[in-house]
Amino acid sequence: MAADFYAALGVSRDASTEEIQQAYRKLARRYHPDVNADPAAEDRFKEINEAYQVLADPETRARYDRFGPDFRQIPEEMAGQWAGAGRAGAGSGTVHFGDDAGFDFDDLFGGLFGAGAGRMPGADQEAELVLGVEDAYRGGKRRVTVSGRGGRDYDVTIPPGVTDGQRIRLPGQGGQGRGGPAGDLYLRVRIAPHPRYRLDGRDIHVVLPLAPWEAALGAGVPITTPGGEVKVRVPPGTSSGRRLRLRGEGLPNPRGTPGDLYAEARISVPAKTSRRERELFEELAAASNFDPRRTS
């Protein structure tokens, strides 16, 4: 059966772009292979990524709504002139193209564009490339499987510090021409949700767990980043919620200033204490006049 991208994301056909984004993020967190070990999760993850890649782009979504799941077979420059042919078909306004479509492509091309349409360049196409935060940080050459292209593999050079929404061009890997050159394939990068890191452009946000004494006295503590382990200096008197900025430790930028890493302090206490630890905490409670609930 042909894919229903709206059903894949669990949204209605009149869903807003924001609703589509929310549905994608919710499903991506659930089915990403890094957090879901179910063998079927990877296929489901590819399915929702393909659906999101199509529906998140207004132009691509409009073509999908008009031509159905086979919309990629329609070159970009021809889509507008095929609109009438689509409405002349089934009552839904959707035309499906395939081996059993019931008509000849040459006849249709000829009828629409005349005998001079024998040579036509292939259409540029777009697919989604899902990357982990670490892969986006490091970049490099790797062989990747692209969702929305039948699981086909490509050799791709990923720029270090590639950001969500950025496009990578693969010349000649798009739609096949009709007597002309093939189009290009553009891979639109989507950064998968990560259990530790949150991205904001090139800036990376991460939680920094601290022991009470580290927060009170100050300390130099290690923190793991996509680029490796670095040490962050925690000032004395740091409270939960305070953000510590590590300049230049965000996503790299080959053409400019790299992003920053923001470590948000979160004070943790031991779930269980030894006898000696409890004695020390009791001594501190007796000696200290600090009241965290006092506002002045």
Secondary structure, 3 states (H helix, E strand, C coil): CCCCHHHHHCCCCCCCHHHHHHHHHHHHHHHCCCCCCCHHHHHHHHHHHHHHHHHCCHHHHHHHHHHHHHHHHCCHHHHHHHHHHHHCCCCCCCCCCCCCCCCCHHHHHHHHHCHHHHCECCCCEEEEEEECHHHHHHCEEEEEECECCCCCEEEEEECCCCCCCCEEEECCCCCCCEECCCCCEEEEEEECCCCCCEEECCEEEEEEEECHHHHHHCEEEEEEECCEEEEEEECCCCCCCCEEEECCCCCCCCCCCCCCEEEEEEECCCCCCCHHHHHHHHHHHHHCCCCCCCCC
